[in-house]
Amino acid sequence: MLLLCGCASTKQPTSVYICTGLKGDAFHRTPQCKGLSDCDGELGEITIPDAMEIGLHPCKICFPKDSIIKFEKAYPGVMN
């Protein structure tokens, strides 16, 4: 099912989606991600560097383990 929503893509996005509410602690590949289903704010679109700058981490649904490894190579030190 992840392939249907594009969540399992290995291509790194240039912009990501976030929840602006208090529960938002991750960024997502698509606004349809299941990780955004309990968002208590609005959805927003920002760049990955901006998301990291405000302390968000990659969603574990949208960015599976193999994708996280590629992400860490592209953005060293972010996951620490």
DSSP file (Angstrom, degrees, kcal/mol; ACC not computed):
  #  RESIDUE AA STRUCTURE BP1 BP2  ACC     N-H-->O    O-->H-N    N-H-->O    O-->H-N    TCO  KAPPA ALPHA  PHI   PSI    X-CA   Y-CA   Z-CA
    1    1 A M    >>        0   0    0      0, 0.0     4,-1.1     0, 0.0     3,-0.5   0.000 360.0 360.0 360.0 -29.9    0.0    0.0    0.0
    2    2 A L  H 3>> +     0   0    0      1,-0.2     5,-1.4     2,-0.2     6,-0.7   0.864 360.0  57.2 -60.6 -34.7    2.9    2.4    0.6
    3    3 A L  H >45S+     0   0    0      1,-0.2     3,-0.6     2,-0.2    -1,-0.2   0.837  99.0  60.4 -66.3 -31.7    3.8    2.2   -3.1
    4    4 A L  H <45S+     0   0    0     -3,-0.5    -1,-0.2     1,-0.2    -2,-0.2   0.853 109.3  41.0 -64.9 -34.4    0.3    3.4   -4.1
    5    5 A C  H 3<5S-     0   0    0     -4,-1.1    -1,-0.2    -3,-0.4    -2,-0.2   0.504 111.8-117.5 -92.5  -2.6    0.7    6.7   -2.2
    6    6 A G  T X<5S+     0   0    0     -4,-0.6     3,-1.2    -3,-0.6    -3,-0.2   0.530  77.4 127.4  81.9   5.1    4.3    7.2   -3.3
    7    7 A C  T 3 < +     0   0    0     -5,-1.4    -4,-0.2     1,-0.3    22,-0.1   0.778  65.9  55.3 -68.1 -27.5    5.5    7.0    0.3
    8    8 A A  T 3  S+     0   0    0     -6,-0.7    -1,-0.3    55,-0.1    -5,-0.1   0.334  75.7 131.7 -91.7   8.7    8.1    4.3   -0.4
    9    9 A S    <   -     0   0    0     -3,-1.2    20,-0.0    -7,-0.2    58,-0.0  -0.297  49.9-150.9 -59.1 142.3    9.9    6.3   -3.1
   10   10 A T        +     0   0    0      2,-0.1     2,-0.3    53,-0.1    -1,-0.1   0.591  67.0 103.4 -92.0 -11.7   13.7    6.4   -2.7
   11   11 A K  S    S-     0   0    0      1,-0.1    -2,-0.1     0, 0.0    56,-0.0  -0.553  78.1-122.9 -70.5 130.0   14.0    9.7   -4.5
   12   12 A Q        -     0   0    0     -2,-0.3    -2,-0.1     1,-0.1    -1,-0.1  -0.609  25.9-129.5 -77.9 128.6   14.5   12.5   -2.0
   13   13 A P        -     0   0    0      0, 0.0    35,-0.2     0, 0.0     3,-0.1  -0.344   3.0-143.2 -74.0 157.5   11.9   15.2   -2.2
   14   14 A T  S    S+     0   0    0      1,-0.2    34,-0.8    33,-0.1     2,-0.3   0.737  89.4  28.8 -89.7 -27.0   12.8   18.9   -2.4
   15   15 A S  E    S-A   47   0A   0     32,-0.2     2,-0.3    14,-0.1    32,-0.3  -0.950  71.8-166.3-130.3 155.8    9.8   19.9   -0.3
   16   16 A V  E     -A   46   0A   0     30,-3.4    30,-2.4    -2,-0.3     2,-0.4  -0.825  20.2-111.9-134.7 170.5    8.0   18.0    2.5
   17   17 A Y  E     -AB  45  28A   0     11,-2.9    11,-2.4    -2,-0.3     2,-0.3  -0.860  30.6-177.4-112.7 141.5    4.7   18.3    4.4
   18   18 A I  E     -AB  44  27A   0     26,-2.7    26,-2.5    -2,-0.4     2,-0.5  -0.910  28.4-121.6-133.4 159.2    4.3   19.1    8.0
   19   19 A C  E     -A   43   0A   0      7,-0.5    24,-0.2    -2,-0.3     7,-0.1  -0.902  16.1-156.6 -97.2 128.6    1.6   19.4   10.6
   20   20 A T        +     0   0    0     22,-3.0    23,-0.1    -2,-0.5    -1,-0.1   0.496  64.1  95.2 -84.9  -2.6    1.6   22.9   12.2
   21   21 A G  S >  S-     0   0    0     21,-0.3     3,-1.2     1,-0.1    20,-0.2  -0.114  96.1 -91.1 -80.0-178.5   -0.2   21.7   15.3
   22   22 A L  T 3  S+     0   0    0      1,-0.3    -1,-0.1    18,-0.2    17,-0.1   0.753 122.7  58.0 -65.7 -26.4    1.3   20.6   18.6
   23   23 A K  T 3  S+     0   0    0     15,-0.1     2,-0.7     2,-0.0    -1,-0.3   0.553  78.2 110.5 -82.3  -7.1    1.6   17.0   17.6
   24   24 A G    <   +     0   0    0     -3,-1.2     3,-0.1     1,-0.2    12,-0.1  -0.579  23.0 137.3 -76.1 109.0    3.7   17.7   14.5
   25   25 A D        +     0   0    0     -2,-0.7    32,-1.6    31,-0.1     2,-0.3   0.296  59.8  52.6-130.2   5.7    7.2   16.4   15.1
   26   26 A A  E     - c   0  57A   0     30,-0.3    -7,-0.5    -3,-0.1     2,-0.3  -0.909  69.1-129.1-137.2 162.7    8.0   14.8   11.7
   27   27 A F  E     -Bc  18  58A   0     30,-2.4    32,-2.2    -2,-0.3     2,-0.3  -0.889  25.4-151.5-114.6 154.2    8.0   15.8    8.0
   28   28 A H  E     -B   17   0A   0    -11,-2.4   -11,-2.9    -2,-0.3    32,-0.0  -0.875  22.2-133.9-130.1 150.0    6.3   13.7    5.3
   29   29 A R  S    S+     0   0    0     -2,-0.3   -14,-0.1   -13,-0.2    -1,-0.1   0.880  93.4  21.5 -68.2 -39.8    6.7   13.0    1.6
   30   30 A T  S >  S-     0   0    0    -13,-0.1     3,-1.3     1,-0.1    -1,-0.1  -0.919  71.7-125.5-130.9 153.7    3.0   13.4    0.8
   31   31 A P  T 3  S+     0   0    0      0, 0.0    -1,-0.1     0, 0.0    -2,-0.0   0.638 109.9  63.1 -71.5 -11.3    0.1   15.2    2.5
   32   32 A Q  T 3  S+     0   0    0    -27,-0.2     5,-0.1     3,-0.0   -25,-0.0   0.403  73.2 132.4 -90.6   1.9   -1.8   11.9    2.4
   33   33 A C    X   -     0   0    0     -3,-1.3     3,-1.7     1,-0.1     4,-0.2  -0.224  63.6-129.9 -57.2 140.7    0.7   10.1    4.7
   34   34 A K  G >  S+     0   0    0      1,-0.3     3,-1.6     2,-0.2     4,-0.3   0.775 105.7  70.0 -61.1 -26.5   -0.9    8.1    7.5
   35   35 A G  G 3  S+     0   0    0      1,-0.3     3,-0.3     2,-0.1    -1,-0.3   0.674  96.5  52.1 -66.2 -16.7    1.4    9.9    9.9
   36   36 A L  G X  S+     0   0    0     -3,-1.7     3,-1.8     1,-0.2    -1,-0.3   0.412  80.0  98.2 -96.1   0.7   -0.5   13.1    9.3
   37   37 A S  T <  S+     0   0    0     -3,-1.6    -1,-0.2     1,-0.3    -2,-0.1   0.769  86.3  43.6 -64.6 -26.3   -3.9   11.6   10.1
   38   38 A D  T 3  S+     0   0    0     -3,-0.3    -1,-0.3    -4,-0.3   -15,-0.1   0.105  79.7 147.7-105.2  22.8   -3.9   12.9   13.6
   39   39 A C    <   -     0   0    0     -3,-1.8     4,-0.1     1,-0.1    -3,-0.1  -0.369  32.4-164.9 -59.6 128.5   -2.7   16.4   12.8
   40   40 A D  S    S+     0   0    0     -2,-0.1   -18,-0.2     2,-0.1     2,-0.2   0.183  71.3  35.9-102.1  15.5   -4.2   18.9   15.2
   41   41 A G  S    S-     0   0    0    -20,-0.2     2,-0.2     1,-0.1    -2,-0.0  -0.467 102.0 -59.0-136.7-150.4   -3.2   21.9   13.1
   42   42 A E        -     0   0    0     -2,-0.2   -22,-3.0     1,-0.0     2,-0.4  -0.668  48.6-110.3-100.1 159.7   -3.0   22.7    9.4
   43   43 A L  E     -A   19   0A   0     -2,-0.2     2,-0.3   -24,-0.2   -24,-0.2  -0.720  37.7-174.2 -87.6 139.8   -0.8   21.0    6.8
   44   44 A G  E     -A   18   0A   0    -26,-2.5   -26,-2.7    -2,-0.4     2,-0.5  -0.936  19.7-137.7-132.1 157.0    2.1   23.0    5.5
   45   45 A E  E     +A   17   0A   0     -2,-0.3     2,-0.3   -28,-0.2   -28,-0.2  -0.971  35.1 152.0-117.1 125.0    4.7   22.5    2.7
   46   46 A I  E     -A   16   0A   0    -30,-2.4   -30,-3.4    -2,-0.5     2,-0.1  -0.872  45.1 -88.2-141.3 172.8    8.3   23.5    3.4
   47   47 A T  E  >  -A   15   0A   0     -2,-0.3     4,-2.3   -32,-0.3   -32,-0.2  -0.453  37.3-114.3 -80.7 159.7   11.8   22.5    2.3
   48   48 A I  H  > S+     0   0    0    -34,-0.8     4,-2.6     1,-0.2     5,-0.2   0.928 116.4  52.5 -60.5 -46.6   13.7   19.7    4.1
   49   49 A P  H  > S+     0   0    0      0, 0.0     4,-2.2     0, 0.0    -1,-0.2   0.906 110.7  48.3 -58.3 -38.9   16.4   22.1    5.4
   50   50 A D  H  > S+     0   0    0      2,-0.2     4,-1.4     1,-0.2    -2,-0.2   0.901 110.8  50.8 -66.5 -39.5   13.7   24.3    6.9
   51   51 A A  H  <>S+     0   0    0     -4,-2.3     5,-2.4     1,-0.2     3,-0.2   0.910 112.5  46.4 -62.9 -42.0   12.0   21.3    8.5
   52   52 A M  H ><5S+     0   0    0     -4,-2.6     3,-1.7     1,-0.2    -1,-0.2   0.873 106.2  59.5 -68.1 -36.6   15.3   20.2   10.0
   53   53 A E  H 3<5S+     0   0    0     -4,-2.2    -1,-0.2     1,-0.3    -2,-0.2   0.823 105.1  49.0 -62.9 -31.2   16.0   23.7   11.2
   54   54 A I  T 3<5S-     0   0    0     -4,-1.4    -1,-0.3    -3,-0.2    -2,-0.2   0.296 125.8-100.9 -93.7  11.2   12.8   23.7   13.3
   55   55 A G  T < 5S+     0   0    0     -3,-1.7    -3,-0.2     1,-0.3     2,-0.2   0.634  71.3 144.8  88.4  15.5   13.7   20.3   14.8
   56   56 A L      < -     0   0    0     -5,-2.4    -1,-0.3    -6,-0.2   -30,-0.3  -0.550  32.5-151.9 -85.6 154.3   11.5   18.0   12.8
   57   57 A H  E     -c   26   0A   0    -32,-1.6   -30,-2.4    -2,-0.2     2,-0.1  -0.801  31.1 -82.7-119.6 163.2   12.6   14.5   11.8
   58   58 A P  E     -c   27   0A   0      0, 0.0   -30,-0.2     0, 0.0     2,-0.1  -0.409  49.4-108.0 -66.5 139.5   11.7   12.2    8.8
   59   59 A C     >  -     0   0    0    -32,-2.2     4,-2.3     1,-0.1   -30,-0.1  -0.448  18.0-138.9 -64.6 135.6    8.5   10.3    9.2
   60   60 A K  T  4 S+     0   0    0      2,-0.2     5,-0.1     1,-0.2    -1,-0.1   0.694 102.6  49.6 -72.7 -18.2    9.1    6.5    9.7
   61   61 A I  T  4 S+     0   0    0      3,-0.1    -1,-0.2     1,-0.1   -33,-0.1   0.915 117.7  36.4 -82.2 -49.1    6.3    5.7    7.4
   62   62 A C  T  4 S+     0   0    0      1,-0.3    -2,-0.2   -35,-0.1    -1,-0.1   0.800 122.8  44.3 -74.5 -30.5    7.3    8.0    4.5
   63   63 A F  S  < S-     0   0    0     -4,-2.3    -1,-0.3   -55,-0.0     5,-0.1  -0.736  82.5-164.8-117.9  80.1   11.0    7.5    4.9
   64   64 A P    >>  -     0   0    0      0, 0.0     4,-2.4     0, 0.0     3,-0.8  -0.079  40.9 -86.8 -62.0 169.2   11.6    3.7    5.4
   65   65 A K  H 3> S+     0   0    0      1,-0.3     4,-1.9     2,-0.2     5,-0.1   0.835 128.4  48.6 -48.9 -46.6   14.9    2.5    6.8
   66   66 A D  H 3> S+     0   0    0      1,-0.2     4,-1.4     2,-0.2    -1,-0.3   0.863 113.7  48.4 -65.7 -33.1   16.7    2.2    3.4
   67   67 A S  H <> S+     0   0    0     -3,-0.8     4,-2.5     2,-0.2    -2,-0.2   0.860 106.6  56.6 -71.9 -35.8   15.5    5.7    2.6
   68   68 A I  H  X S+     0   0    0     -4,-2.4     4,-3.0     2,-0.2    -2,-0.2   0.888 103.5  54.5 -62.5 -39.5   16.7    7.0    6.0
   69   69 A I  H  X S+     0   0    0     -4,-1.9     4,-1.5     2,-0.2    -1,-0.2   0.933 111.4  44.2 -60.2 -45.7   20.2    5.7    5.2
   70   70 A K  H  X S+     0   0    0     -4,-1.4     4,-1.9     1,-0.2    -2,-0.2   0.879 112.7  53.2 -65.1 -37.4   20.2    7.7    1.9
   71   71 A F  H  X S+     0   0    0     -4,-2.5     4,-2.6     1,-0.2    -2,-0.2   0.922 106.2  52.0 -62.9 -44.8   18.7   10.7    3.8
   72   72 A E  H  < S+     0   0    0     -4,-3.0    -1,-0.2     1,-0.2    -2,-0.2   0.849 109.2  50.9 -62.2 -33.8   21.5   10.6    6.4
   73   73 A K  H  < S+     0   0    0     -4,-1.5    -1,-0.2    -5,-0.2    -2,-0.2   0.881 113.6  44.3 -69.8 -36.8   24.0   10.7    3.6
   74   74 A A  H  < S+     0   0    0     -4,-1.9    -2,-0.2     1,-0.3    -1,-0.2   0.821 128.1  28.3 -75.0 -31.4   22.4   13.7    2.0
   75   75 A Y  S >< S-     0   0    0     -4,-2.6     3,-1.5    -5,-0.1     4,-0.3  -0.642  86.1-159.9-130.8  73.8   21.9   15.5    5.3
   76   76 A P  T 3  S+     0   0    0      0, 0.0    -3,-0.1     0, 0.0    -4,-0.1  -0.220  71.8  16.3 -59.7 140.9   24.7   14.4    7.7
   77   77 A G  T >  S+     0   0    0     -5,-0.1     3,-0.6     1,-0.0    -5,-0.1   0.340  91.8 108.0  84.7  -6.5   24.2   14.9   11.4
   78   78 A V  T <  S+     0   0    0     -3,-1.5    -6,-0.1     1,-0.2    -1,-0.0   0.873  74.9  51.6 -72.3 -37.6   20.5   15.4   11.2
   79   79 A M  T 3         0   0    0     -4,-0.3    -1,-0.2     1,-0.2    -7,-0.0   0.454 360.0 360.0 -83.5  -0.2   19.4   12.1   12.8
   80   80 A N    <         0   0    0     -3,-0.6    -1,-0.2     0, 0.0    -2,-0.1   0.466 360.0 360.0 -80.9 360.0   21.6   12.5   15.9
